[in-house]
Structure formats: C-alpha cells, structure tokens
Amino acid sequence: MQYNSAPPHIRRVTVYASSSNALAAGYYDAAARLGTVLGSAGLDIVYGGGGVGLMRAMADHALAAGAHVHGVIPHFLNTVEHGHQNLSRLEVVADMRERKHRMIADSHAVVSLPGGSGTFEELFEVLTLKRLGLFLGPVVLVNTNAYFDRFVDFLQHSVRERFMAEQHLGMWSLVDEPEQVLEAMHQAPAWSGDARDFAAVRA
C-alpha cells in the first residue's frame, strides 16, 4: 500500500543527514525525494540546519513541497555546514548537545538518511532514548545503496551477544526508498515507557 500521509499523531519529524558534498548522485536524489515525501504529507521537519550535502537536498525539496522546515545548528558549525538561510526557521544554539536535544524535543518520529559519525551519534542517541522509553516514535532508516546494512548487522550482532534484547530489534525500521517512509511509520511497532522493563538484558 502506498501511503500519502503519516499516522495522525505524527506531525513533526526529525531528519538526520550528512553534510558531505562528495557523495554519489543517488544519495542526493534520495534525500531530495525524502524532502518531497515529507513535505507533501504536510509534516513539519526539523534537521541539523546545514545548507550543504544531503541536509540541503532534503531541506530544499521539503520547502518546495510546502513544509515548515526548522534547522538547528551550533554557532561554531554555521560556517562549516553553512547554515541554510532560506529555512522557515534557523535556530543557532550553543553546542552539539543542545542541537541534538532541540532536534528531537518535540518530534514524533525520526528519519535517518545516510551519514558519517555525526549522523551515527544522533542515531545511537535516539535509539538509546527509545530503549529507555524516553522517545516513543518510529525511527526509520533510508537504506540508500544498502548503506545501513552493516549498521543493522551490528545491532543484530549486539542482540545475539546479549548486549540488547530481542525486543530492541523493533526500535527501528529499514526501507530501501524514501517513498516507503510513511508506510514504515504506519507499521512501526507500538512503543511505550514500559520499554524500561526490558532495557537491561536479564539472564
């Protein structure tokens, strides 16, 4: 089934994405398509505020589709990631810690495009919060060029080695195409604060 809207309780989505301008063209195409999908669904978007890389491609196409796009960027990165000056709102914050907090504080779902260490830091933090029942929304990985395959393999290995529980495999969804993100949000397993009950793996 092709979904054109998110579940009713999801109105604001956080997007994690790379700032790299040196990627294969397919990554930028997928980022642009994600922006169009989310914007056309009437969702508000918050992201890292950059005017370069996958961040820029996603934001530009979300804006073109009518989305309210809120960027959050630390002041010291404003020159490195070239804070996007045409957003609905560009919020300049003190540091990376505040950026990560502001990006998910009022969001109902997270979508991650491929990225480097910064993207993985953000992704691991939101998965940790979800494991602890402190973030309850869907987390969707857009697996362009099979980018997240080894990441998911690693998480599954963590479950096999008993560092995580089987239930934690339900913390994220993996999709091949941006057009599948809304469906993944609809089909994401329900999550609640009860996740704390199995946050620690018991013998």
C-alpha positions, -999 to +999 in steps of 0.1 A: +000+000+000+012+035-009+007+059+020+004+097+013+002+107+049+018+099+083-002+084+112-024+112+127-002+115+159+029+122+138+031+159+128+067+168+133+096+146+120+134+149+128+157+141+099+193+131+103+215+135+073+251+140+060+267+174+053+290+159+027+291+173-008+313+145-022+288+116-024+274+096-053+245+112-070+220+086-058+223+098-022+213+134-031+184+121-052+171+100-022+175+130+001+156+152-023+128+126-026+125+123+011+121+160+014+093+159-012+076+129+005+076+145+040+066+180+027+038+166+005+025+147+036+021+181+054+047+172+080+068+198+098+105+189+097+134+197+120+170+189+110+206+200+115+202+233+097+230+228+072+230+243+037+252+216+022+251+179+014+221+156+020+208+181+045+205+208+018+189+184-007+163+172+017+155+207+031+152+224-003+128+198-016+108+198+016+104+236+014+094+233-023+067+209-012+053+233+013+069+220+046+078+242+076+115+233+079+133+242+112+170+239+112+191+237+144+228+244+142+256+252+167+271+286+162+306+272+156+292+250+127+275+278+110+305+284+087+314+247+083+279+234+074+268+268+060+236+273+079+207+273+054+195+308+051+161+301+034+145+279+060+112+285+077+134+289+109+171+286+115+179+283+152+215+288+163+224+271+196+254+269+219+267+234+212+262+199+198+244+187+230+218+214+227+214+208+190+206+171+195+182+179+223+163+206+203+161+184+172+141+157+190+125+176+218+091+180+201+093+154+174+071+124+169+093+104+145+129+102+133+141+095+098+178+090+091+194+093+057+230+080+054+257+099+071+290+098+089+300+099+126+277+128+134+247+111+119+255+079+137+260+097+170+225+112+166+210+079+156+226+060+185+213+086+210+177+084+198+179+046+198+192+047+234+164+071+244+139+047+227+154+017+246+148+036+278+113+046+269+122+083+266+115+086+229+085+066+217+082+074+180+092+055+149+128+055+138+132+049+100+165+043+082+165+051+045+189+024+032+201+041+000+228+019-017+224-006+012+243+019+033+228+008+066+231-029+060+263-033+082+249-010+108+218-032+112+240-063+111+260-048+140+228-042+160+216-077+153+250-090+165+245-070+197+213-089+203+229-122+195+256-115+220+230-104+246+240-067+249+205-059+236+172-078+239+152-093+211+125-066+216+151-040+207+150-052+171+117-033+170+132+001+177+139+009+140+126+002+105+147-001+074+134+010+040+150+010+006+133+040-009+121+074+006+086+067-007+084+038+018+090+060+049+053+069+055+043+032+053+071+024+078+057+050+102+023+034+100+037-001+105+062+007+133+056-014+164+039+004+193+064+016+219+059+029+254+076+039+286+073+002+295+104-003+274+123+004+306+112-030+318+134-047+293+160-020+287+185-041+307+191-076+294+185-102+321+200-136+324 
